[in-house]
Amino acid sequence: MKIEELKTSFHEHVKKLQDLITNEMKAIDPSLKLIEDCWSRLDHAGSPGGGGITRAFQGELFENAGVNTSCVFGKIDPKFASALQGTGDEMWAAGISLIIHPRNPRVPTVHANFRMIHQGDKFWFGGGADLTPYYPHEEDFAYFHGVWKKACGDTHYPIMKKTCDEYFNNAHRGIEMRGVGGIFFDHYNTQNTEADYQMVTDLSNHFIDSYFPIVKKRMNEAWTPEDEDFMLHRRGRYVEFNLLHDRGTLFGLKTNGRIDSILISLPARCKYTYQYRPEKGSVHEKMWEYYTPKNW
């Protein structure tokens, strides 16, 4: 398959995956309200530069969520172009990016994205999925990692897990991951673009199985005000990461992306308390211990 055909196919793949995830969410949370927004952008030179489909959700189970796809192209700021891995000042990029913030603290937040990028004479892929739980259901963490370990295989999983542990980390606070990790990879290119395409699309197809069984298992569990308070504080840490360290946020801003679509990853509610720590001896203090790299 030629490169242009692969690019078209990848864009169609992420749009189909967007539909599958949307349908799964609607089936689990019948109260879900969806705002679909199709947007377009201009490139750095002011010419038409593609766009995307933003889907913003609000419901009783899924408090707020975004499942977005995009395909952008054209001229980019030369200063930003020099910081990428390709050549020249023109770029094409397509992908899916999602964030789901449940209302029930017993249900984890999840994030995932899968993308293909072409700049000049170079192509590469990136993406991954990571879980941010608020209650120490260790079997859920093992399940999430187990799905990705099986999908990645013994060669890729240890590398992608380690990259995820190191990347999704609030480095300004030392070693404090925003969740329990998952997988993450960037600038993936084995010089066999078709094989890379097959690997990344296959990985993306595992997202539904990695997350929604956990949701169904925990969605009806009762929670306490203390559970919610802990969740809101951890969401505050999530905001810190997304605004200070997330490369996807920076990429969107530097490529004249749509601001509301970029910031849809932020939770509807969060909390900050000076020098916050969970109550000593509580189940939430136990959960805090999982926000460091661990073997699953």
PyMOL commands that set and color helices and strands:
alter all, ss='L'
color gray80, all
select helices_A, chain A and resi 3-28+78-81+138-167+171-173+193-204+207-218+225-244+247-254+259-265+283-288
alter helices_A, ss='H'
color red, helices_A
select strands_A, chain A and resi 33-42+48-58+62-75+90-102+109-119+122-132+181-188
alter strands_A, ss='S'
color yellow, strands_A
deselect
rebuild
show_as cartoon
